[in-house]
């Protein structure tokens, strides 16, 4: 995919092909969105936190599951990556952000080189499911609308802590929950036939826009480098009123330009 040249203040929107890719695959990668000056500032803030605040080894499982550098994750240097870049307009072009909770921070997701041999491959999951360290209360599903990842370091190769996706699983899970009910997710990941995973490569400043219900995970990091990224969770206000509905109608909280693909498929079938 060829990088776009984005001008400050220029309103951006997903193209038809990008929207169709998001619909079909559950994710789309948009290159070159974040300006270098902002990438430098956020990397500086993260590295300062690592050097000055450090990490309590006993809390590492929580930091991995929730966020590294928690003292800066709700500061403007992080939230500006979404609110003061073309990311806002790109997301707003398919989700009405006036109907979502404001973005005030993000998960700071670092993946350090691992020394195990062999290192296990990425394991698919859907966010909002309980685990002992992620802060989600047991017996609940805390789903949302979309996940937006921003690469803060280059990922030219696989097995470098790459964000990993299973394309099309958002649609498979939608059908599964229609048949078995959204509560089935409380019993664990649905037993569907999984496609081959894709480890996403890219450059610092690229964004990864995913539907909430897409199966994803983190690839092994056998590189010598730390993988830097942030992840923003977009949450439509109606999800908390009825968390089950968007599990079986996955585009209901997206704009008409995304819902149209479902309508066109129904017409084609009829």
URWOKA-V625410 format. One record per residue. N is the residue number from 0. RES is the residue in one small letter. NEAR is the number of other C-alpha atoms within 10 Angstrom. Layout:
n->[N;N]
res->[RES;RES]
near->[NEAR;NEAR]
This chain:
n->[0;1;2;3;4;5;6;7;8;9;10;11;12;13;14;15;16;17;18;19;20;21;22;23;24;25;26;27;28;29;30;31;32;33;34;35;36;37;38;39;40;41;42;43;44;45;46;47;48;49;50;51;52;53;54;55;56;57;58;59;60;61;62;63;64;65;66;67;68;69;70;71;72;73;74;75;76;77;78;79;80;81;82;83;84;85;86;87;88;89;90;91;92;93;94;95;96;97;98;99;100;101;102;103;104;105;106;107;108;109;110;111;112;113;114;115;116;117;118;119;120;121;122;123;124;125;126;127;128;129;130;131;132;133;134;135;136;137;138;139;140;141;142;143;144;145;146;147;148;149;150;151;152;153;154;155;156;157;158;159;160;161;162;163;164;165;166;167;168;169;170;171;172;173;174;175;176;177;178;179;180;181;182;183;184;185;186;187;188;189;190;191;192;193;194;195;196;197;198;199;200;201;202;203;204;205;206;207;208;209;210;211;212;213;214;215;216;217;218;219;220;221;222;223;224;225;226;227;228;229;230;231;232;233;234;235;236;237;238;239;240;241;242;243;244;245;246;247;248;249;250;251;252;253;254;255;256;257;258;259;260;261;262;263;264;265;266;267;268;269]
res->[x;x;x;x;x;x;x;x;x;x;x;x;x;x;x;x;x;x;x;x;x;x;x;x;x;x;x;x;x;x;x;x;x;x;x;x;x;x;x;x;x;x;x;x;x;x;x;x;x;x;x;x;x;x;x;x;x;x;x;x;x;x;x;x;x;x;x;x;x;x;x;x;x;x;x;x;x;x;x;x;x;x;x;x;x;x;x;x;x;x;x;x;x;x;x;x;x;x;x;x;x;x;x;x;x;x;x;x;x;x;x;x;x;x;x;x;x;x;x;x;x;x;x;x;x;x;x;x;x;x;x;x;x;x;x;x;x;x;x;x;x;x;x;x;x;x;x;x;x;x;x;x;x;x;x;x;x;x;x;x;x;x;x;x;x;x;x;x;x;x;x;x;x;x;x;x;x;x;x;x;x;x;x;x;x;x;x;x;x;x;x;x;x;x;x;x;x;x;x;x;x;x;x;x;x;x;x;x;x;x;x;x;x;x;x;x;x;x;x;x;x;x;x;x;x;x;x;x;x;x;x;x;x;x;x;x;x;x;x;x;x;x;x;x;x;x;x;x;x;x;x;x;x;x;x;x;x;x;x;x;x;x;x;x;x;x;x;x;x;x]
near->[7;7;10;10;9;16;12;10;10;10;14;18;17;17;11;11;10;16;20;17;16;20;22;16;19;24;26;21;20;21;21;19;23;22;17;12;8;18;20;12;13;21;17;13;17;23;14;13;17;13;10;9;12;12;14;8;9;8;11;14;13;15;21;17;15;17;21;24;21;17;11;20;20;16;13;15;19;27;20;17;24;25;16;15;22;22;23;18;21;19;20;18;20;19;24;14;19;10;12;18;13;14;18;15;23;24;23;25;22;19;21;18;17;15;9;8;7;9;13;10;13;19;14;18;18;18;20;17;21;17;11;11;14;17;13;16;13;11;11;13;19;13;20;24;24;23;19;22;24;28;27;25;18;17;21;12;13;19;22;26;28;26;24;23;27;21;22;20;22;24;20;17;24;19;16;19;19;13;11;11;15;19;14;13;20;14;9;12;14;15;8;10;8;13;11;9;17;16;23;20;19;23;15;20;23;22;24;19;23;24;23;25;25;26;25;23;22;20;25;24;22;19;15;10;15;15;21;22;24;23;21;21;20;20;22;21;17;16;18;12;9;10;15;16;17;20;28;19;16;20;20;15;24;19;14;14;14;20;17;12;16;15;12;11;10;10;9;8;7;6]
